[in-house]
Amino acid sequence: MKPHIKHAETVTPDGTRLALYEHDGHFCFRLNGQELMHSGAMASELLLGELCVARKKAEAPNVLIGGLGLGFTLKSVLENVGPRAKVQVAELVPEVVTWNKEFLMGMNGRLLEDSRVEVVIGDVYGLIEKAEPMYYDAIALDVDNGPTPLVQQRNARLYKTKGLLKIIDALKPGGRAVFWSAREDPDFLIRLTKAGFRVEPVPAKLHAGARRCTYMIYVADL
């Protein structure tokens, strides 16, 4: 049996333990010992990135990704935008960026060297709050566990009405926001609609070969 190798561990701002493990060629993040994301089950993250920029009209779009994780959403976005795009990645836990550069270069870590990419260490909510009005063409949020936070309770404000209105202010007319959610969330769908989005819930699989969809991606257009 191949061992589970713990490469690194840190403590998140709210005091939980986040660790990077490798097993049988795959990597995963564990939160207080519970698997948070796994490189062998990233179909929903790839779909999130694809949906984020599916409406791209600008030759040089400004895209914001909330949450770096294992880099699969970033990978998908970069594969679907042109050479003049600007892609900001906001990551609250700086060690996650370090791990991508130190341990995950063979997977997606090298994408952080792409000239289109800017990594911002900090809360994506603050970045959205400080953004120039109508700055982003698209925003992808894979933050925490979606509308029901698991890692950092402050992340819930992204999904409340006030946070959604700030996202709208930061988006250009005709812009798009996509939200990853660990489950279907009817209340969140109602909040998105009331805030002014046209919303399409898109079921997402755990991995490409899965028979059933596990997660939900909310595609919200202006």
N, CA, C and O of each residue as an XYZ file, in Angstrom:
888
protein
N       0.842     -1.191      0.000
C       0.000      0.000      0.000
C       0.883      1.248      0.000
O       1.795      1.376      0.817
N       0.602      2.154     -0.915
C       1.414      3.365     -1.003
C       1.060      4.319      0.130
O      -0.111      4.461      0.480
N       2.065      4.974      0.706
C       1.816      5.830      1.884
C       1.175      7.166      1.514
O       1.286      7.639      0.384
N       0.505      7.754      2.493
C       0.013      9.125      2.386
C       1.111     10.032      2.949
O       1.450      9.942      4.129
N       1.649     10.881      2.123
C       2.773     11.737      2.516
C       2.266     13.144      2.804
O       1.664     13.781      1.939
N       2.505     13.621      4.004
C       2.138     15.000      4.330
C       3.321     15.901      4.010
O       4.377     15.798      4.633
N       3.137     16.783      3.038
C       4.209     17.672      2.616
C       4.289     18.937      3.467
O       5.381     19.439      3.737
N       3.135     19.451      3.887
C       3.149     20.732      4.603
C       1.835     20.906      5.357
O       0.828     20.269      5.049
N       1.877     21.775      6.343
C       0.678     22.073      7.138
C       0.737     23.509      7.623
O       1.813     24.045      7.888
N      -0.433     24.127      7.738
C      -0.506     25.483      8.261
C      -1.808     25.619      9.036
O      -2.631     24.705      9.066
N      -1.975     26.771      9.657
C      -3.205     27.075     10.393
C      -3.901     28.234      9.676
O      -3.282     29.265      9.416
N      -5.178     28.065      9.360
C      -5.938     29.101      8.670
C      -6.253     30.242      9.640
O      -6.086     30.084     10.849
N      -6.706     31.390      9.124
C      -6.982     32.527     10.013
C      -7.968     32.235     11.140
O      -7.935     32.904     12.173
N      -8.855     31.236     10.957
C      -9.791     30.948     12.037
C      -9.329     29.789     12.920
O     -10.079     29.319     13.775
N      -8.080     29.325     12.710
C      -7.489     28.361     13.629
C      -7.577     26.906     13.242
O      -7.137     26.046     14.005
N      -8.141     26.593     12.064
C      -8.193     25.200     11.636
C      -6.889     24.807     10.954
O      -6.159     25.660     10.450
N      -6.602     23.501     10.942
C      -5.369     22.991     10.349
C      -5.609     22.602      8.892
O      -6.500     21.811      8.585
N      -4.811     23.164      8.018
C      -4.875     22.856      6.591
C      -3.564     22.195      6.192
O      -2.489     22.738      6.446
N      -3.650     21.021      5.565
C      -2.443     20.271      5.216
C      -2.505     19.811      3.766
O      -3.579     19.570      3.216
N      -1.327     19.696      3.164
C      -1.183     19.181      1.809
C      -0.627     17.769      1.872
O       0.436     17.538      2.450
N      -1.355     16.814      1.271
C      -0.944     15.421      1.249
C      -0.755     14.945     -0.187
O      -1.359     15.476     -1.119
N       0.095     13.934     -0.343
C       0.262     13.260     -1.623
C       0.071     11.761     -1.414
O       0.544     11.181     -0.437
N      -0.645     11.149     -2.373
C      -0.845      9.702     -2.310
C      -1.027      9.148     -3.718
O      -1.924      9.571     -4.448
N      -0.194      8.226     -4.085
C      -0.316      7.520     -5.368
C      -0.390      8.495     -6.557
O      -1.179      8.299     -7.481
N       0.426      9.522     -6.518
C       0.499     10.478     -7.622
C      -0.518     11.593     -7.574
O      -0.498     12.475     -8.432
N      -1.409     11.582     -6.595
C      -2.412     12.636     -6.457
C      -2.123     13.482     -5.212
O      -1.470     13.039     -4.267
N      -2.633     14.714     -5.250
C      -2.488     15.629     -4.118
C      -3.866     15.978     -3.573
O      -4.861     15.975     -4.297
N      -3.899     16.277     -2.282
C      -5.158     16.740     -1.700
C      -4.872     17.682     -0.546
O      -3.816     17.627      0.083
N      -5.847     18.554     -0.283
C      -5.843     19.394      0.906
C      -6.764     18.739      1.923
O      -7.853     18.278      1.583
N      -6.317     18.703      3.175
C      -7.159     18.217      4.252
C      -7.336     19.317      5.287
O      -6.388     20.009      5.657
N      -8.549     19.455      5.733
C      -8.886     20.450      6.737
C      -9.246     19.732      8.025
O     -10.249     19.023      8.096
N      -8.400     19.928      9.064
C      -8.569     19.188     10.324
C      -8.735     17.690     10.061
O      -9.538     17.017     10.707
N      -7.957     17.183      9.095
C      -7.980     15.767      8.777
C      -9.020     15.351      7.757
O      -8.972     14.229      7.253
N      -9.965     16.235      7.438
C     -11.031     15.917      6.483
C     -10.633     16.391      5.092
O     -10.190     17.528      4.925
N     -10.788     15.526      4.094
C     -10.406     15.889      2.732
C     -11.246     17.045      2.220
O     -12.476     17.000      2.249
N     -10.562     18.081      1.750
C     -11.226     19.286      1.266
C     -11.278     19.316     -0.258
O     -12.307     19.679     -0.829
N     -10.196     18.946     -0.919
C     -10.150     18.858     -2.380
C      -9.058     17.885     -2.778
O      -8.077     17.693     -2.060
N      -9.253     17.268     -3.951
C      -8.376     16.188     -4.394
C      -8.110     16.343     -5.879
O      -9.029     16.620     -6.650
N      -6.864     16.167     -6.285
C      -6.497     16.379     -7.685
C      -7.112     15.351     -8.625
O      -7.141     15.567     -9.837
N      -7.601     14.242     -8.090
C      -8.260     13.246     -8.923
C      -9.746     13.467     -9.065
O     -10.429     12.697     -9.742
N     -10.256     14.507     -8.435
C     -11.699     14.774     -8.458
C     -11.933     16.281     -8.615
O     -12.488     16.939     -7.735
N     -11.494     16.801     -9.759
C     -11.542     18.249     -9.960
C     -12.399     18.655    -11.167
O     -12.231     19.745    -11.715
N     -13.315     17.771    -11.573
C     -14.147     18.080    -12.740
C     -14.967     19.343    -12.532
O     -15.145     20.122    -13.468
N     -15.469     19.558    -11.318
C     -16.305     20.738    -11.080
C     -15.491     22.029    -11.118
O     -15.992     23.062    -11.562
N     -14.237     21.982    -10.656
C     -13.380     23.160    -10.704
C     -13.033     23.529    -12.155
O     -12.987     24.707    -12.511
N     -12.792     22.508    -12.981
C     -12.521     22.758    -14.398
C     -13.750     23.340    -15.091
O     -13.636     24.244    -15.919
N     -14.925     22.815    -14.747
C     -16.160     23.343    -15.324
C     -16.408     24.775    -14.865
O     -16.884     25.606    -15.639
N     -16.086     25.061    -13.613
C     -16.251     26.423    -13.097
C     -15.460     27.420    -13.933
O     -15.983     28.464    -14.322
N     -14.199     27.099    -14.208
C     -13.375     27.992    -15.017
C     -13.888     28.135    -16.431
O     -13.873     29.226    -17.000
N     -14.338     27.037    -16.994
C     -14.865     27.072    -18.368
C     -16.114     27.940    -18.450
O     -16.244     28.764    -19.356
N     -17.032     27.756    -17.504
C     -18.265     28.538    -17.502
C     -17.999     30.017    -17.224
O     -18.698     30.893    -17.733
N     -16.991     30.275    -16.420
C     -16.665     31.659    -16.058
C     -16.436     32.515    -17.288
O     -16.923     33.643    -17.358
N     -15.708     31.997    -18.247
C     -15.310     32.812    -19.404
C     -16.016     32.390    -20.690
O     -15.591     32.763    -21.783
N     -17.090     31.616    -20.563
C     -17.792     31.133    -21.751
C     -18.454     32.263    -22.529
O     -18.687     32.135    -23.731
N     -18.760     33.373    -21.849
C     -19.404     34.500    -22.521
C     -18.398     35.556    -22.967
O     -18.779     36.678    -23.302
N     -17.115     35.200    -22.971
C     -16.085     36.203    -23.214
C     -16.334     36.932    -24.541
O     -16.534     36.317    -25.589
N     -16.315     38.250    -24.454
C     -16.494     39.102    -25.625
C     -15.281     39.998    -25.828
O     -14.891     40.290    -26.959
N     -14.692     40.428    -24.723
C     -13.548     41.332    -24.811
C     -12.304     40.572    -25.254
O     -12.126     39.403    -24.910
N     -11.455     41.235    -26.013
C     -10.191     40.623    -26.424
C      -9.214     40.541    -25.258
O      -8.350     39.665    -25.219
N      -9.361     41.461    -24.313
C      -8.476     41.467    -23.146
C      -9.324     41.522    -21.875
O      -9.343     42.545    -21.190
N     -10.020     40.438    -21.556
C     -10.919     40.456    -20.402
C     -10.174     40.494    -19.077
O      -9.074     39.958    -18.946
N     -10.799     41.138    -18.099
C     -10.320     41.122    -16.723
C     -11.126     40.066    -15.967
O     -12.349     40.155    -15.861
N     -10.421     39.076    -15.449
C     -11.074     37.950    -14.777
C     -10.539     37.856    -13.356
O      -9.340     38.013    -13.124
N     -11.427     37.601    -12.414
C     -11.048     37.403    -11.014
C     -11.447     36.004    -10.588
O     -12.581     35.577    -10.802
N     -10.501     35.291     -9.980
C     -10.769     33.976     -9.407
C     -10.595     34.072     -7.897
O      -9.535     34.468     -7.411
N     -11.616     33.716     -7.175
C     -11.529     33.685     -5.718
C     -11.215     32.287     -5.251
O     -12.073     31.406     -5.303
N      -9.994     32.071     -4.793
C      -9.545     30.763     -4.324
C      -8.636     30.071     -5.319
O      -9.060     29.750     -6.429
N      -7.374     29.833     -4.930
C      -6.423     29.157     -5.810
C      -6.565     27.649     -5.715
O      -6.604     26.965     -6.738
N      -6.644     27.121     -4.496
C      -6.756     25.681     -4.317
C      -5.604     24.942     -4.976
O      -4.439     25.298     -4.797
N      -5.939     23.916     -5.737
C      -4.941     23.130     -6.468
C      -4.727     23.657     -7.881
O      -4.005     23.045     -8.668
N      -5.340     24.776     -8.205
C      -5.048     25.463     -9.464
C      -5.875     25.047    -10.662
O      -5.587     25.485    -11.776
N      -6.895     24.216    -10.478
C      -7.627     23.702    -11.634
C      -8.576     24.731    -12.241
O      -8.761     24.748    -13.458
N      -9.176     25.581    -11.428
C     -10.017     26.642    -11.992
C      -9.159     27.615    -12.791
O      -9.547     28.045    -13.878
N      -8.001     27.959    -12.257
C      -7.072     28.824    -12.989
C      -6.667     28.167    -14.306
O      -6.635     28.829    -15.343
N      -6.365     26.899    -14.272
C      -5.984     26.160    -15.481
C      -7.070     26.280    -16.545
O      -6.784     26.559    -17.709
N      -8.300     26.069    -16.137
C      -9.408     26.099    -17.079
C      -9.633     27.491    -17.649
O      -9.879     27.641    -18.846
N      -9.549     28.507    -16.800
C      -9.716     29.890    -17.279
C      -8.643     30.227    -18.308
O      -8.952     30.759    -19.374
N      -7.388     29.922    -17.998
C      -6.296     30.267    -18.904
C      -6.413     29.547    -20.238
O      -6.005     30.076    -21.272
N      -6.966     28.353    -20.215
C      -7.139     27.598    -21.459
C      -8.247     28.174    -22.333
O      -8.331     27.862    -23.521
N      -9.094     29.012    -21.746
C     -10.263     29.502    -22.473
C     -10.275     31.012    -22.689
O     -11.285     31.568    -23.120
N      -9.165     31.676    -22.394
C      -9.037     33.104    -22.698
C      -7.801     33.310    -23.562
O      -6.926     32.448    -23.639
N      -7.747     34.462    -24.205
C      -6.645     34.738    -25.107
C      -5.411     35.272    -24.405
O      -5.381     35.362    -23.177
N      -4.392     35.626    -25.177
C      -3.106     36.042    -24.619
C      -3.132     37.413    -23.953
O      -2.195     37.766    -23.237
N      -4.181     38.184    -24.176
C      -4.223     39.542    -23.609
C      -5.078     39.622    -22.350
O      -5.273     40.708    -21.806
N      -5.578     38.516    -21.893
C      -6.407     38.507    -20.686
C      -5.570     38.841    -19.451
O      -4.359     38.623    -19.418
N      -6.253     39.374    -18.441
C      -5.640     39.596    -17.137
C      -6.439     38.801    -16.119
O      -7.643     38.998    -15.960
N      -5.748     37.896    -15.430
C      -6.424     37.000    -14.495
C      -5.842     37.193    -13.105
O      -4.685     36.859    -12.851
N      -6.656     37.736    -12.210
C      -6.253     37.871    -10.814
C      -6.743     36.655    -10.032
O      -7.871     36.197    -10.213
N      -5.884     36.146     -9.168
C      -6.258     35.044     -8.285
C      -6.087     35.510     -6.850
O      -4.975     35.820     -6.421
N      -7.176     35.559     -6.117
C      -7.122     35.956     -4.711
C      -7.100     34.702     -3.844
O      -7.975     33.845     -3.964
N      -6.110     34.599     -2.979
C      -5.981     33.436     -2.086
C      -5.735     33.927     -0.668
O      -4.763     34.632     -0.399
N      -6.634     33.542      0.235
C      -6.569     34.016      1.613
C      -5.376     33.434      2.368
O      -4.755     34.128      3.173
N      -5.056     32.172      2.114
C      -3.999     31.476      2.859
C      -2.706     31.509      2.048
O      -2.607     30.800      1.047
N      -1.716     32.303      2.440
C      -0.501     32.437      1.622
C       0.244     31.131      1.420
O       0.903     30.942      0.397
N       0.145     30.221      2.394
C       0.839     28.937      2.255
C       0.314     28.134      1.062
O       1.055     27.346      0.473
N      -0.949     28.327      0.705
C      -1.497     27.616     -0.452
C      -0.755     28.021     -1.722
O      -0.483     27.181     -2.580
N      -0.432     29.291     -1.842
C       0.344     29.766     -2.987
C       1.743     29.159     -2.947
O       2.251     28.695     -3.967
N       2.361     29.164     -1.775
C       3.697     28.587     -1.609
C       3.702     27.115     -1.971
O       4.615     26.657     -2.658
N       2.709     26.365     -1.528
C       2.650     24.931     -1.823
C       2.516     24.684     -3.322
O       3.115     23.754     -3.861
N       1.722     25.526     -3.993
C       1.591     25.374     -5.439
C       2.936     25.557     -6.133
O       3.240     24.878     -7.113
N       3.726     26.474     -5.618
C       5.032     26.734     -6.229
C       6.071     25.693     -5.844
O       6.955     25.379     -6.641
N       5.979     25.161     -4.647
C       7.005     24.240     -4.162
C       6.706     22.777     -4.480
O       7.612     22.022     -4.836
N       5.442     22.373     -4.353
C       5.097     20.960     -4.473
C       4.261     20.631     -5.704
O       4.216     19.477     -6.129
N       3.599     21.629     -6.279
C       2.618     21.354     -7.328
C       3.019     21.921     -8.681
O       2.166     22.117     -9.547
N       4.301     22.187     -8.872
C       4.756     22.724    -10.153
C       4.484     21.755    -11.292
O       4.227     22.180    -12.418
N       4.538     20.455    -11.013
C       4.271     19.472    -12.047
C       2.802     19.333    -12.382
O       2.447     18.677    -13.361
N       1.947     19.942    -11.583
C       0.517     19.873    -11.827
C       0.037     21.203    -12.420
O      -0.067     21.340    -13.639
N      -0.252     22.179    -11.558
C      -0.705     23.487    -12.052
C       0.112     24.660    -11.512
O      -0.133     25.809    -11.879
N       1.078     24.374    -10.646
C       1.833     25.448    -10.015
C       2.544     26.361    -10.985
O       2.714     27.549    -10.711
N       2.967     25.817    -12.127
C       3.690     26.630    -13.110
C       2.801     27.704    -13.740
O       3.299     28.675    -14.308
N       1.496     27.524    -13.636
C       0.579     28.523    -14.184
C       0.741     29.876    -13.485
O       0.409     30.914    -14.058
N       1.247     29.866    -12.256
C       1.432     31.123    -11.530
C       2.523     31.974    -12.159
O       2.640     33.158    -11.843
N       3.325     31.388    -13.046
C       4.366     32.129    -13.751
C       3.852     32.723    -15.063
O       4.576     33.469    -15.723
N       2.622     32.405    -15.448
C       2.028     32.927    -16.679
C       1.924     34.447    -16.576
O       1.492     34.974    -15.551
N       2.316     35.142    -17.626
C       2.334     36.604    -17.593
C       0.934     37.202    -17.444
O       0.801     38.373    -17.089
N      -0.096     36.425    -17.705
C      -1.466     36.915    -17.572
C      -1.960     36.882    -16.135
O      -2.997     37.466    -15.819
N      -1.223     36.202    -15.264
C      -1.708     35.906    -13.917
C      -1.103     36.843    -12.879
O       0.103     37.094    -12.874
N      -1.954     37.350    -12.011
C      -1.524     38.114    -10.832
C      -2.131     37.453     -9.605
O      -3.349     37.307     -9.511
N      -1.285     37.055     -8.669
C      -1.762     36.442     -7.434
C      -1.840     37.522     -6.355
O      -0.882     38.261     -6.127
N      -2.983     37.598     -5.704
C      -3.192     38.560     -4.621
C      -3.430     37.773     -3.343
O      -4.387     37.004     -3.253
N      -2.567     37.960     -2.359
C      -2.736     37.302     -1.074
C      -3.707     38.127     -0.251
O      -3.426     39.273      0.098
N      -4.848     37.537      0.055
C      -5.836     38.266      0.844
C      -7.245     37.783      0.549
O      -7.462     36.862     -0.239
N      -8.178     38.423      1.196
C      -9.588     38.067      1.112
C     -10.170     38.581     -0.199
O     -10.067     39.772     -0.496
N     -10.778     37.702     -0.983
C     -11.352     38.123     -2.263
C     -12.482     39.131     -2.060
O     -12.736     39.960     -2.934
N     -13.158     39.067     -0.922
C     -14.222     40.037     -0.629
C     -13.655     41.454     -0.621
O     -14.248     42.372     -1.188
N     -12.502     41.621      0.027
C     -11.874     42.941      0.067
C     -11.453     43.416     -1.304
O     -11.542     44.605     -1.608
N     -10.992     42.490     -2.139
C     -10.587     42.843     -3.500
C     -11.788     43.307     -4.309
O     -11.703     44.285     -5.051
N     -12.900     42.610     -4.166
C     -14.127     43.008     -4.869
C     -14.623     44.348     -4.349
O     -15.052     45.202     -5.125
N     -14.564     44.528     -3.041
C     -15.046     45.753     -2.414
C     -14.263     46.975     -2.885
O     -14.829     48.059     -3.028
N     -12.960     46.803     -3.127
C     -12.103     47.915     -3.516
C     -11.972     48.074     -5.031
O     -11.331     49.013     -5.503
N     -12.568     47.171     -5.785
C     -12.421     47.209     -7.243
C     -13.084     48.447     -7.834
O     -14.073     48.954     -7.304
N     -12.527     48.918     -8.929
C     -13.180     50.000     -9.661
C     -14.535     49.513    -10.157
O     -14.677     48.344    -10.516
N     -15.526     50.387    -10.181
C     -16.833     49.975    -10.704
C     -16.700     49.462    -12.145
O     -15.965     50.023    -12.958
N     -17.424     48.394    -12.430
C     -17.478     47.814    -13.775
C     -16.079     47.459    -14.294
O     -15.755     47.744    -15.447
N     -15.264     46.847    -13.455
C     -13.889     46.512    -13.827
C     -13.764     45.110    -14.424
O     -13.063     44.921    -15.418
N     -14.436     44.132    -13.828
C     -14.246     42.737    -14.229
C     -15.257     42.311    -15.284
O     -16.430     42.684    -15.240
N     -14.772     41.523    -16.230
C     -15.663     40.879    -17.190
C     -16.281     39.621    -16.595
O     -17.418     39.271    -16.912
N     -15.533     38.948    -15.736
C     -16.014     37.697    -15.152
C     -15.357     37.468    -13.802
O     -14.203     37.833    -13.579
N     -16.121     36.855    -12.910
C     -15.643     36.517    -11.569
C     -16.024     35.071    -11.277
O     -17.183     34.685    -11.427
N     -15.047     34.277    -10.861
C     -15.290     32.876    -10.465
C     -14.965     32.733     -8.986
O     -13.859     33.055     -8.552
N     -15.923     32.253     -8.220
C     -15.719     32.105     -6.788
C     -15.815     30.635     -6.384
O     -16.889     30.034     -6.400
N     -14.672     30.082     -6.025
C     -14.584     28.746     -5.446
C     -13.980     28.943     -4.067
O     -12.856     28.529     -3.785
N     -14.756     29.583     -3.229
C     -14.277     30.012     -1.919
C     -14.921     29.150     -0.848
O     -16.144     29.087     -0.723
N     -14.066     28.487     -0.078
C     -14.554     27.705      1.038
C     -15.443     26.588      0.516
O     -15.053     25.882     -0.414
N     -16.619     26.410      1.087
C     -17.528     25.338      0.694
C     -18.714     25.880     -0.091
O     -19.734     25.208     -0.240
N     -18.565     27.117     -0.595
C     -19.670     27.763     -1.273
C     -20.493     28.584     -0.297
O     -19.953     29.068      0.697
N     -21.792     28.757     -0.550
C     -22.635     29.600      0.317
C     -22.688     29.169      1.769
O     -23.043     29.968      2.636
N     -22.336     27.897      2.058
C     -22.270     27.431      3.445
C     -20.813     27.208      3.809
O     -20.265     26.149      3.502
N     -20.165     28.177      4.455
C     -18.717     28.093      4.708
C     -18.340     26.914      5.590
O     -19.093     26.503      6.473
N     -17.152     26.385      5.326
C     -16.604     25.290      6.112
C     -15.297     25.701      6.778
O     -15.015     25.293      7.905
N     -14.500     26.509      6.081
C     -13.166     26.866      6.551
C     -13.178     28.171      7.334
O     -12.629     28.237      8.434
N     -13.794     29.202      6.785
C     -13.709     30.548      7.335
C     -15.109     31.162      7.323
O     -15.653     31.446      6.256
N     -15.683     31.363      8.486
C     -17.070     31.822      8.554
C     -17.277     33.195      7.906
O     -18.371     33.502      7.432
N     -16.235     34.009      7.887
C     -16.374     35.334      7.274
C     -16.654     35.238      5.778
O     -17.151     36.191      5.179
N     -16.340     34.091      5.170
C     -16.595     33.939      3.744
C     -18.081     33.985      3.416
O     -18.451     34.207      2.263
N     -18.933     33.779      4.408
C     -20.375     33.799      4.162
C     -20.844     35.128      3.592
O     -21.841     35.168      2.871
N     -20.143     36.222      3.900
C     -20.587     37.534      3.436
C     -20.534     37.665      1.921
O     -21.240     38.492      1.345
N     -19.704     36.857      1.272
C     -19.657     36.873     -0.198
C     -20.993     36.491     -0.798
O     -21.351     36.963     -1.877
N     -21.726     35.646     -0.110
C     -22.932     35.042     -0.660
C     -24.208     35.669     -0.124
O     -25.308     35.275     -0.510
N     -24.064     36.646      0.766
C     -25.221     37.395      1.248
C     -25.557     38.498      0.247
O     -24.782     38.784     -0.665
N     -26.714     39.106      0.433
C     -27.176     40.115     -0.530
C     -26.181     41.260     -0.676
O     -25.925     41.712     -1.792
N     -25.618     41.734      0.428
C     -24.657     42.833      0.360
C     -23.445     42.449     -0.477
O     -22.977     43.239     -1.296
N     -22.942     41.247     -0.274
C     -21.796     40.782     -1.049
C     -22.127     40.641     -2.522
O     -21.311     40.986     -3.376
N     -23.311     40.138     -2.829
C     -23.715     39.973     -4.227
C     -23.838     41.319     -4.928
O     -23.504     41.442     -6.106
N     -24.314     42.317     -4.211
C     -24.418     43.657     -4.802
C     -23.034     44.254     -5.068
O     -22.846     44.986     -6.041
N     -22.079     43.942     -4.209
C     -20.712     44.409     -4.450
C     -20.126     43.723     -5.691
O     -19.392     44.342     -6.461
N     -20.452     42.459     -5.872
C     -20.002     41.738     -7.063
C     -20.603     42.375     -8.311
O     -19.911     42.561     -9.312
N     -21.875     42.704     -8.254
C     -22.526     43.364     -9.393
C     -21.849     44.688     -9.710
O     -21.621     45.009    -10.877
N     -21.527     45.459     -8.676
C     -20.849     46.746     -8.892
C     -19.497     46.561     -9.572
O     -19.077     47.405    -10.365
N     -18.816     45.462     -9.265
C     -17.472     45.221     -9.798
C     -17.491     44.665    -11.217
O     -16.471     44.688    -11.906
N     -18.649     44.163    -11.660
C     -18.760     43.565    -12.984
C     -19.147     44.599    -14.041
O     -19.879     45.551    -13.768
N     -18.643     44.390    -15.238
C     -19.058     45.211    -16.374
C     -20.478     44.831    -16.785
O     -20.931     43.727    -16.483
N     -21.192     45.738    -17.476
C     -22.490     45.362    -18.026
C     -22.339     44.126    -18.927
O     -21.444     44.072    -19.770
N     -23.208     43.155    -18.742
C     -23.079     41.913    -19.485
C     -22.079     40.949    -18.885
O     -21.775     39.914    -19.478
N     -21.560     41.284    -17.698
C     -20.574     40.434    -17.043
C     -21.201     39.192    -16.434
O     -22.422     39.040    -16.390
N     -20.330     38.311    -15.969
C     -20.774     37.030    -15.427
C     -20.025     36.709    -14.135
O     -18.821     36.935    -14.019
N     -20.772     36.176    -13.170
C     -20.172     35.614    -11.958
C     -20.589     34.154    -11.855
O     -21.751     33.821    -12.089
N     -19.658     33.290    -11.510
C     -19.976     31.874    -11.310
C     -19.572     31.481     -9.900
O     -18.509     31.868     -9.413
N     -20.432     30.709     -9.251
C     -20.251     30.350     -7.848
C     -20.272     28.833     -7.709
O     -21.240     28.180     -8.098
N     -19.192     28.273     -7.149
C     -19.154     26.838     -6.843
C     -19.846     26.602     -5.515
O     -19.640     27.341     -4.552
N     -20.663     25.570     -5.472
C     -21.356     25.228     -4.229
C     -21.273     23.734     -3.998
O     -21.411     22.950     -4.937
N     -21.051     23.335     -2.765
C     -20.947     21.923     -2.422
C     -22.291     21.207     -2.525
O     -22.346     19.977     -2.511
N     -23.366     21.971     -2.627
C     -24.691     21.359     -2.732
C     -25.649     22.347     -3.388
O     -25.340     23.530     -3.537
N     -26.802     21.845     -3.773
C     -27.857     22.729     -4.264
C     -28.326     23.619     -3.127
O     -28.517     23.151     -2.005
N     -28.514     24.906     -3.416
C     -28.863     25.864     -2.366
C     -29.974     26.778     -2.870
O     -29.687     27.835     -3.433
N     -31.242     26.394     -2.681
C     -32.366     27.198     -3.184
C     -32.392     28.621     -2.637
O     -32.758     29.552     -3.354
N     -32.008     28.799     -1.376
C     -32.009     30.141     -0.793
C     -30.992     31.038     -1.490
O     -31.252     32.219     -1.720
N     -29.836     30.475     -1.822
C     -28.817     31.260     -2.526
C     -29.307     31.629     -3.920
O     -29.064     32.742     -4.387
N     -29.986     30.717     -4.582
C     -30.543     31.007     -5.896
C     -31.519     32.173     -5.823
O     -31.522     33.034     -6.703
N     -32.337     32.210     -4.796
C     -33.292     33.314     -4.614
C     -32.551     34.622     -4.396
O     -32.923     35.644     -4.974
N     -31.500     34.610     -3.565
C     -30.739     35.842     -3.309
C     -30.077     36.358     -4.585
O     -30.072     37.562     -4.844
N     -29.522     35.448     -5.377
C     -28.901     35.861     -6.639
C     -29.909     36.549     -7.544
O     -29.617     37.591     -8.131
N     -31.080     35.972     -7.654
C     -32.117     36.509     -8.534
C     -32.604     37.867     -8.034
O     -32.755     38.803     -8.819
N     -32.846     37.971     -6.737
C     -33.313     39.234     -6.170
C     -32.264     40.331     -6.294
O     -32.605     41.508     -6.412
N     -30.982     39.948     -6.269
C     -29.909     40.939     -6.395
C     -29.844     41.523     -7.798
O     -29.313     42.618     -7.983
N     -30.374     40.813     -8.794
C     -30.395     41.340    -10.154
C     -29.730     40.465    -11.198
O     -29.582     40.881    -12.347
N     -29.327     39.260    -10.821
C     -28.706     38.338    -11.768
C     -29.762     37.506    -12.500
O     -30.842     37.240    -11.972
N     -29.427     37.108    -13.712
C     -30.127     36.025    -14.395
C     -29.324     34.765    -14.111
O     -28.134     34.711    -14.421
N     -29.945     33.766    -13.534
C     -29.189     32.657    -12.949
C     -29.547     31.326    -13.620
O     -30.713     31.023    -13.872
N     -28.506     30.551    -13.896
C     -28.674     29.178    -14.358
C     -27.888     28.257    -13.432
O     -26.661     28.339    -13.388
N     -28.563     27.384    -12.695
C     -27.853     26.380    -11.899
C     -27.355     25.270    -12.813
O     -28.125     24.717    -13.597
N     -26.074     24.943    -12.715
C     -25.478     23.905    -13.555
C     -24.931     22.799    -12.652
O     -23.966     23.032    -11.925
N     -25.521     21.607    -12.680
C     -24.996     20.500    -11.875
C     -23.586     20.118    -12.337
O     -23.277     20.187    -13.527
N     -22.752     19.722    -11.404
C     -21.357     19.398    -11.717
C     -20.962     18.078    -11.070
O     -21.391     17.758     -9.962
N     -20.134     17.316    -11.786
C     -19.682     16.014    -11.309
C     -18.437     16.146    -10.442
O     -17.690     17.120    -10.526
N     -18.242     15.132     -9.606
C     -17.038     15.055     -8.786
C     -15.816     14.799     -9.662
O     -14.778     15.444     -9.511
N     -15.962     13.839    -10.585
C     -14.905     13.561    -11.557
C     -15.556     13.218    -12.884
O     -16.754     12.940    -12.931
N     -14.791     13.235    -13.953
C     -15.355     13.135    -15.298
C     -16.159     11.857    -15.508
O     -17.139     11.867    -16.252
N     -15.766     10.762    -14.870
C     -16.445      9.494    -15.077
C     -17.615      9.234    -14.151
O     -18.229      8.169    -14.211
N     -17.933     10.195    -13.291
C     -19.017      9.995    -12.328
C     -20.371      9.897    -13.030
O     -20.616     10.599    -14.011
N     -21.232      9.043    -12.537
C     -22.563      8.885    -13.128
C     -23.505      9.997    -12.675
O     -24.390     10.417    -13.420
N     -23.306     10.459    -11.466
C     -24.208     11.477    -10.907
C     -23.456     12.761    -10.626
O     -22.238     12.777    -10.445
N     -24.222     13.831    -10.597
C     -23.648     15.139    -10.245
C     -23.688     15.323     -8.731
O     -24.677     14.989     -8.078
N     -22.617     15.851     -8.194
C     -22.483     16.017     -6.747
C     -22.647     17.469     -6.317
O     -23.246     17.758     -5.281
N     -22.106     18.382     -7.127
C     -22.051     19.783     -6.753
C     -22.974     20.621     -7.638
O     -23.612     20.111     -8.559
N     -23.026     21.913     -7.335
C     -23.812     22.838     -8.144
C     -22.978     24.074     -8.433
O     -22.311     24.610     -7.548
N     -23.023     24.517     -9.673
C     -22.399     25.775    -10.057
C     -23.504     26.736    -10.466
O     -24.316     26.430    -11.339
N     -23.526     27.891     -9.834
C     -24.529     28.903    -10.139
C     -23.905     29.908    -11.102
O     -22.968     30.623    -10.748
N     -24.433     29.953    -12.319
C     -23.963     30.869    -13.355
C     -24.875     32.085    -13.347
O     -26.060     31.987    -13.663
N     -24.311     33.233    -12.984
C     -25.116     34.441    -12.769
C     -24.666     35.531    -13.737
O     -23.522     35.982    -13.691
N     -25.574     35.945    -14.609
C     -25.268     36.930    -15.656
C     -25.992     38.236    -15.408
O     -27.085     38.270    -14.842
N     -25.349     39.319    -15.851
C     -25.980     40.640    -15.817
C     -26.542     40.972    -17.190
O     -27.116     42.044    -17.378
